[in-house]
């Protein structure tokens, strides 16, 4: 008991002084009162938060900005770096742990092949020339695209909308992981994402859909800030 009491006192002292490492070390001891341990750590966290304007992660989220796909150029992430980004992207809400998404990585050659397919398919459906050219160039000029596929799983418990939203969360998490790692990134869709023939060419099964084409690379320029939502006008406090 005396030893545990001393650890309580040490933890309280470190909490007041803001010694991060000490708090973590002391907090790992098996205290007889977990609620006390948690409350002390919460007190420390609040103190640490108040010592800085914003935590770095929050600062990033408040200022993150996608980079236009047409401004992305080599170098691009290599296979190990892509795997790391995908690992981060997959840490999303996933009700039922169904993993209702998967990835198709398109390198430079694959991007150009898809661009040629888009050109052919667009001509078949008599798409407007200007619109078709823009769609083709989105692939033909790309050097790396990660296709996020919404791969919904049969489930009596988890509705399809929740699985689809999980796939969307993967898209935004991949963009943010790339931006946080210093890469440029942009989430695009367009008509090609919803065309069954293009999906089949990318290996999609009948029940699968493309949630997004995530363009990755090095940003040649940083776009200016754009108007952001008025949170007050969009929020109701019930």
Secondary structure, DSSP 8 states (H G I E B T S, - for coil): -HHHHHHHHHHHHHHHHT-HHHHHHHHTS--S-HHHHHHHHHHHHHHHHHTSSS-HHHHHHHH-----GGGEES----HHHHHHHHHHHT-S--GGG---EEEEEE-HHHHHHHHHHHHHHHHHTT--HHHHHHHHHHHHT-S-EEEEEEE----SSS-HHHHHHHHHHHHHHHHHHHHHTT-EEEEE--GGGG-HHHHHHTT--TTEEEEEEEEEEEESS---------HHHH----
